[in-house]
Amino acid sequence: MKPIETLSLAATCGHSQTGSSKVIVNGKGASRVGVDTALGIIKGPGSSTVFVEGSKASLTGDGVAPHTCCGSPGCGPHCVAKTNPAGEPIVMVGE
């Protein structure tokens, strides 16, 4: 079990994640694989058993697509970003 990801949590690149406006976890929208972003789309893998509005729930350590300056010198965090390492620990989700 891993913590779920939510709106406003910072991914490892420093960008805030987006989340659902309909499914709320601890006052914030739940993040979804393939829908929400941390500037780059959250790639997952996410949960294979818990879905938010038909999309996999995003979990700690999910990959984020390369974004902004990726490929430029000194831009490494934006090329290999992951979702927030702590997540929203009040809700644990099966992988």
WOSULBEL-V287772 format. One record per pair of residues at least 24 apart in sequence whose ideal C-beta (glycine too) atoms are under 7 Angstrom apart, sorted by the first residue. I is the first residue (numbers start at 0). J is the second residue. Records with the same first field share a line. If there is no record, write none. Layout:
BEGIN
I: J ; J
END
This chain:
BEGIN
0: 91 ; 92 ; 93
1: 58 ; 59 ; 86 ; 91 ; 92 ; 94
2: 58 ; 59 ; 85 ; 86 ; 87 ; 88 ; 90 ; 91
3: 29 ; 56 ; 58 ; 86 ; 87 ; 90 ; 92
4: 30 ; 57 ; 58 ; 59 ; 61 ; 82 ; 83 ; 86 ; 87
5: 29 ; 30 ; 87
6: 30
8: 83
9: 83
10: 37 ; 63 ; 80 ; 81 ; 82 ; 83
11: 76 ; 80 ; 81 ; 84
12: 37 ; 63 ; 76 ; 77 ; 80
13: 76
14: 38
16: 82 ; 83
19: 51 ; 52
21: 52
22: 51 ; 52
24: 87 ; 90
25: 87 ; 89
27: 87
29: 56
30: 57
31: 55 ; 56 ; 57
32: 57 ; 61
37: 63 ; 80 ; 82
38: 66 ; 67
39: 63 ; 64 ; 65 ; 66 ; 80
40: 64
41: 82
46: 92 ; 93 ; 94
47: 94
48: 93
49: 92 ; 93
56: 92
57: 82
58: 86 ; 92 ; 94
59: 83 ; 84 ; 85 ; 86
END
